[in-house]
Amino acid sequence: MDIGTQILDLKEDISSLRNDTRADIKTLREELTGELAKLSNKQAEATRQMEDMGNTLSDTIDRVAALEHNQQLMTKKCKTLQEKCADFENRSRRCNLRFVGVVEDLEKGNMLTFLPVFIREILGRENFDSPLVIDRAHRSLGPKPASTDRPRSIVACFHYFSDRQKILDLAKSKGKLVYDGRQVHIFPDMTPEVGKMRAAFNDIKRKLRDAGVSYSLFFPAKLVVTVKGERHSFDSPQAAESFYQQHVK
């Protein structure tokens, strides 16, 4: 085979290789174009999803903020209603007194007859010129205790607030009260919540008594102390304790 024929064959091979290469490049380009189109679509879909998530998150944040605001308003309203209910309940007990330590069955089934006699006996008959008018009186709710257990307290509603206050003042002035050989106590009748608030002052009240300092505990739970002719009021036992440490102790 002469050199001319070889050159022609080589040209044909190069031309065939070129055509094959072009075909392969075209095929590869088409495949890449398809894949890039898919990637572009996926990216666009991811972008839309992110935008939707951003919008949803923004709406959720706004809704949460609105819910928190409403919850704060409802909390304030609930607190106000609770305070009103507590005030109404305590006002409904305004004429009530609670007698603690009275032995069970001393009333012999008739509390309204027993209480006036009991009150005159422990506070002095000379202090009561007119009959005591009691609207209602009963033992506190609960099963009757054993004779060795603490007796249930007696709750009485007086028709006149002046009678209720007179009894409370006499009990405070007399100090220790004894009936049928046992010590008894007379307290205002209040809700458990107010009772806990007032009981929190017991320790500082004891310290003030020991120091000979005059004080009063006003409703619902405000301690008023008189030192050197000046009155000081405290809404918390901590504030009263601080005052005691600085000015009394």
Helices and strands as residue ranges (DSSP letters): H 3-92, E 96-100, H 111-123, G 125-127, E 134-139, E 154-158, H 161-174, E 177-179, E 182-188, H 192-199, H 202-210, E 214-218, E 222-227, E 230-234, H 237-247
